Amino acid sequence: MPKKDILFFLALLLFFLPFFVSNDIYRFYIEFNSEHGMIMAFVKFAILATLGEVIGLRIRKRVYYENGFGVLPRALVWGFLGLTIKMAFVIFAVGTPAFLAYLGIDKAPQIMQENISWAKVGVAFSISLTMNLIFAPIMMTMHKITDTHIIQNNGSLIGFLKPIKLRYIFVNLNWDLMWNFVFKKTIPFFWIPAHTITFLLPTDFQVLFAAILGIALGVILAVAELFNEKNT
């Protein structure tokens, strides 16, 4: 393993180790997360999802950083996306069981409060399904638009604060890649199963797990770009 990879993973280990070895730090995290869910959603996605993009860059170009990558703008974008994801979690975790009850599955809202069972897996799957079919494509598209905006402004924070050329970027997105890979493959084969697991977890850990999945997203998008380059 190259030295820079060893140093990178050692740095990650040192960053996360206190949460596992110190009961006080872990307890503080649980309490703060419970009391300030939106703030922690911003922080977790800003750190972990951006980390996923850094790993994705390493996969694509064999470096962890390059000029124009824009780590800080990407972290800000992921932080704000984290707020929308937390909001979606709350809306769909309540709304989908209520809709199932409306359809005749009366105990759906109560099932999610019970211990693990096949019925609970079914409701969690329904929550994940509706969230990923309704919310995920919009979020993924907005992420791609902001990502393009960052690149067009050479990763500069000042450039990032300029108005986004929304119409121009939207029209010129690689919709073949977005539709045939990001939407048609990652949503049904990765995100829906992954978020089914997410909604089976205790509430305090759902956003954390989703943010960790953001690391997986960085890897998936990196592989998608490599695949697209080989086929163009």
C-alpha positions in Angstrom: 0.0 0.0 0.0 1.4 3.4 -0.9 2.7 5.6 2.0 0.1 8.3 1.3 -2.7 5.8 1.7 -1.3 4.5 4.9 -1.1 8.1 6.3 -4.6 8.9 5.1 -6.2 5.9 6.9 -4.1 6.5 10.0 -5.4 10.1 10.1 -9.0 8.7 9.8 -8.3 6.2 12.6 -7.0 8.9 14.9 -10.0 11.2 14.1 -12.6 8.6 14.9 -10.8 6.6 17.6 -11.9 8.9 20.5 -15.6 8.1 19.8 -14.8 4.4 20.4 -12.4 4.6 23.4 -13.9 7.4 25.4 -17.3 6.9 27.0 -17.5 10.7 27.8 -17.0 11.7 24.2 -19.4 9.0 23.0 -22.0 10.2 25.5 -21.5 13.8 24.5 -22.1 12.8 20.9 -25.3 10.9 21.7 -26.7 13.8 23.8 -25.7 16.5 21.3 -27.0 14.5 18.4 -30.3 14.0 20.1 -30.8 17.6 21.0 -29.4 19.2 17.9 -30.2 16.8 15.1 -30.1 19.3 12.2 -26.7 20.7 13.3 -25.3 17.2 13.5 -26.8 16.3 10.1 -24.8 19.2 8.6 -21.6 18.3 10.4 -21.8 14.6 9.6 -22.5 15.0 5.9 -20.0 17.8 5.5 -17.3 15.5 6.9 -18.2 12.0 5.8 -19.7 12.7 2.4 -16.9 15.0 1.5 -14.5 12.3 2.6 -16.2 10.0 0.2 -15.5 12.5 -2.6 -11.9 12.7 -1.6 -11.6 8.9 -1.8 -13.4 9.0 -5.1 -10.8 11.4 -6.4 -8.1 9.0 -5.2 -9.7 6.2 -7.2 -10.1 8.3 -10.3 -6.8 10.2 -10.4 -4.6 8.6 -7.8 -4.4 11.7 -5.6 -6.4 12.9 -2.6 -6.3 16.5 -3.6 -5.8 18.6 -6.8 -6.1 22.2 -7.7 -9.7 23.1 -8.4 -11.2 20.2 -6.4 -12.7 22.6 -3.8 -12.8 20.6 -0.6 -14.4 23.5 1.4 -17.2 24.3 -1.1 -17.9 20.5 -1.4 -18.2 20.3 2.4 -20.6 23.2 2.5 -22.7 21.6 -0.2 -22.8 18.3 1.5 -23.6 20.0 4.8 -26.7 21.7 3.3 -27.7 18.5 1.5 -27.4 16.8 4.9 -30.0 19.2 6.2 -32.4 18.2 3.4 -31.6 14.5 3.9 -32.4 14.8 7.6 -35.6 16.6 6.7 -36.5 13.8 4.2 -35.8 11.2 6.8 -38.3 12.8 9.2 -41.0 13.4 6.5 -40.9 9.9 5.0 -40.4 8.0 8.3 -43.7 9.5 9.5 -45.5 10.0 6.2 -44.9 6.6 4.6 -46.3 4.5 7.6 -49.2 7.0 7.7 -49.9 6.4 4.0 -49.6 2.6 4.5 -52.2 2.9 7.3 -54.4 4.9 4.9 -54.1 2.0 2.4 -55.3 -0.4 5.1 -52.1 -1.5 6.9 -53.4 0.0 10.1 -50.5 -1.0 12.3 -47.7 0.3 10.1 -46.9 3.4 12.3 -46.7 1.2 15.4 -44.6 -1.5 13.7 -41.7 0.9 13.4 -41.7 1.3 17.2 -41.4 -2.4 17.8 -38.5 -4.9 17.8 -37.1 -6.2 14.5 -39.5 -8.4 12.5 -40.3 -9.1 8.9 -43.2 -6.6 9.1 -40.8 -3.9 10.3 -38.4 -4.7 7.4 -41.4 -4.4 5.1 -42.3 -0.9 6.4 -38.7 0.2 6.4 -38.4 -0.9 2.8 -41.5 1.1 2.0 -40.0 4.2 3.6 -36.8 3.7 1.7 -38.6 3.1 -1.5 -40.8 6.2 -1.4 -37.9 8.4 -0.3 -35.6 7.2 -3.0 -38.1 7.4 -5.7 -39.4 10.9 -4.8 -36.6 12.7 -3.0 -33.3 11.0 -4.1 -33.4 12.0 -7.9 -33.9 15.6 -7.0 -31.1 15.6 -4.4 -28.7 13.8 -6.7 -29.4 16.2 -9.5 -28.8 19.2 -7.3 -25.6 17.7 -6.0 -24.4 17.2 -9.6 -25.3 20.8 -10.5 -23.4 22.2 -7.5 -20.5 19.9 -8.2 -20.3 21.3 -11.7 -20.6 24.8 -10.4 -17.6 24.2 -8.1 -15.5 22.8 -10.9 -16.4 25.7 -13.2 -15.1 28.1 -10.6 -11.9 26.1 -10.0 -12.9 25.0 -6.5 -12.7 28.6 -5.2 -14.9 29.5 -2.2 -15.4 33.0 -3.6 -16.3 31.5 -7.0 -18.7 29.1 -5.3 -20.6 32.0 -3.9 -21.3 33.4 -7.4 -24.8 32.7 -8.8 -25.2 29.2 -10.2 -25.8 29.1 -13.9 -28.6 26.6 -13.2 -30.2 26.5 -16.6 -26.9 26.1 -18.5 -25.6 23.4 -16.2 -28.9 21.5 -16.1 -29.2 21.3 -19.8 -25.5 20.2 -20.2 -25.4 17.5 -17.6 -24.4 14.0 -18.7 -28.0 12.8 -18.6 -27.0 9.4 -20.1 -24.8 8.7 -17.1 -27.3 10.2 -14.6 -30.2 8.2 -15.9 -28.6 4.9 -16.9 -26.3 4.6 -14.0 -27.0 7.0 -11.1 -30.8 6.6 -11.3 -31.5 3.2 -12.8 -28.7 1.3 -11.1 -27.6 2.9 -7.8 -31.2 3.8 -6.6 -32.8 0.3 -6.9 -29.7 -1.8 -6.3 -27.8 0.2 -3.7 -29.8 3.1 -2.1 -33.1 1.4 -1.5 -31.6 -1.7 0.2 -29.1 0.5 2.1 -31.7 2.9 3.4 -34.0 0.0 4.3 -31.2 -0.9 6.8 -30.9 2.8 7.8 -34.6 3.0 8.9 -34.2 -0.2 10.9 -31.6 1.5 13.0 -32.3 3.7 16.1 -33.2 7.2 15.1 -30.0 8.8 16.6 -27.9 6.6 14.3 -29.8 6.9 11.1 -28.3 10.1 9.8 -24.8 8.9 10.8 -25.3 5.7 8.8 -26.6 7.7 5.9 -23.6 10.0 6.0 -21.3 7.0 6.1 -23.1 5.8 3.0 -22.0 9.1 1.5 -18.5 7.7 1.5 -19.9 4.8 -0.6 -21.5 7.4 -2.9 -18.1 9.0 -3.6 -16.7 5.6 -4.5 -19.7 4.7 -6.7 -19.5 8.0 -8.6 -15.8 7.6 -9.1 -16.3 4.1 -10.6 -19.1 5.5 -12.7 -16.9 8.2 -14.2 -14.1 5.7 -14.9 -16.6 3.4 -16.6 -18.0 6.4 -18.6 -14.5 7.4 -19.7 -13.7 3.9 -20.9 -16.8 3.9 -23.0 -16.4 7.3 -24.6 
